[in-house]
Amino acid sequence: MSSPQIWKKPENLLYVMAIAMALAFGVWQALLNNFVIERANFSGVEIGILQSLREIPGFLAFTAVFLLLMMREQTLGLVSLVFLGIGTAITGLFPSEIGLYATTVLMSIGFHYYETVNQSLSLQWFDKKTAAHKMGKVIAMRSFASLIAFGLVWAMLDMLKIDMEVVYVLGGGACVILALFCWWAFPHFNQGVEQHKQIILRKRYWLFYALTFMSGARRQIFVVFAGFLMVEEFGFDAAAISILFLVNGAMNMFFAPRIGKLIGRLGEKSALGLEYVGLILVFVGYAFVESPWVAVVLYVADHLLFSMAIAIKTYFQKIADPKDIAPTAGVSFTINHIAAVVLPALYGLLWIASPMAVFLTGAGLAVLSLILSRLIPDNPEPGLEVVWKRTSAIVEPAE
């Protein structure tokens, strides 16, 4: 391989794709709460419905395995980024309830298919010994791009006084351009083991499924209502939210690779235990917070703890049949979004009655996740997927 092509490696493709995703989704996320309130007069009910609609493509992510009958995973990932970019770019052109619902679904189709492919390719291309660290680096690159996106959003809104509609176009357009660059600049990489092209569900993966389900249910509370709390309760404007995202991006860019190394050193069981204890404290804090500065600290801590969820993926990588990775990536996203499709709308109604109750139920979900994480073996592998006691294990034959 000639020296000018040394950079054409699978991990570098994943890094550039992560940057493209973050630019579009970062702009969409940074502007969302202010745009829907200022342009479409949304309340907690409408934002809950919008977020539920946003999660429907995630619920249908298992259908990615059928698309793989027609195209390679790498191709599907790039096509998904184009959909994400277009959906983001046109969001500002439809400032109505139905218009925002429609553009959100389009954006979300691209986002969730990309995330499904990204998880699958990461687990196939990264070695088990270094997977957590390299996944942390992908998160760091994503955070770097988010840092740029949030910084530009803040500068364009606060300093240059550019309309939010224009910012949406710029963020989505950047994603499309980078996806086309990846299509042109990178070769089609070998995926190694041929993947199954049908839906895979195995009994021995049940703990992975359960942890994934709980993660999706718990995460929705943060994604939907933590930012909404900042705007509705404490009056943060779009520029202030962008600065908050900017801080999150900087923290993740620095800490995510280190968290990945920590997971490799501690093991999945200890790492997830640490995450869930932290989340319990954060959600209880949200329930009773009265100071905007305390809310900011909780928000940043919550965001950092998300990186620990790498451990769920590396746990699966260690117990999985290599041929199951692609179909299970789609299935896991569907499982992750079962609660996500329903909960935002229900929590939107609960929010009107009691924001405190929303966050306390999040703490309860974190407690259940902590209990499940205790069942992960210290050294998981095929045939040793679950332990009930320190001295005994469930060993099920591979299916």
Buried (B, 14 or more C-beta within 10 A) or exposed (E): EEEEEEEEBBBBBBBBBBBBBBBBBBBBBBBBBBBBBBBBEBEBEBBBBBBBBBBBBBBBBBBBBEBBEEEEBBBBBBBBBBBBBBBBBBBBEBBEBEBBBBBBBBBBBBBBBBBBBBBBBBBBBBEEEBBBBBBBBBBBBBBBBBBBBBBBBBEBBBEEEBEBBEBBBBBBBBBBBBBBEBBEEBEEBEBEEEBBEEBBBBEBBBBBBBBBBBBBBBBBBBBBBBBBBBBBEBEBBBBBBBBBBBBBBBBBBEBBBEBBBBBBEBBBBBBBBBBBBBBBBBBBBBBEBEEBEEBBEBBBBBBBBBBBBBBBBBBBBBBBBBBBBBBBBBBBBBBBBBBBBBBBBEBBEBBEEEBBEBBBBBBEBBBBBBEBBEBBBEEBEBEBBBBEEEEEBBEBEEE
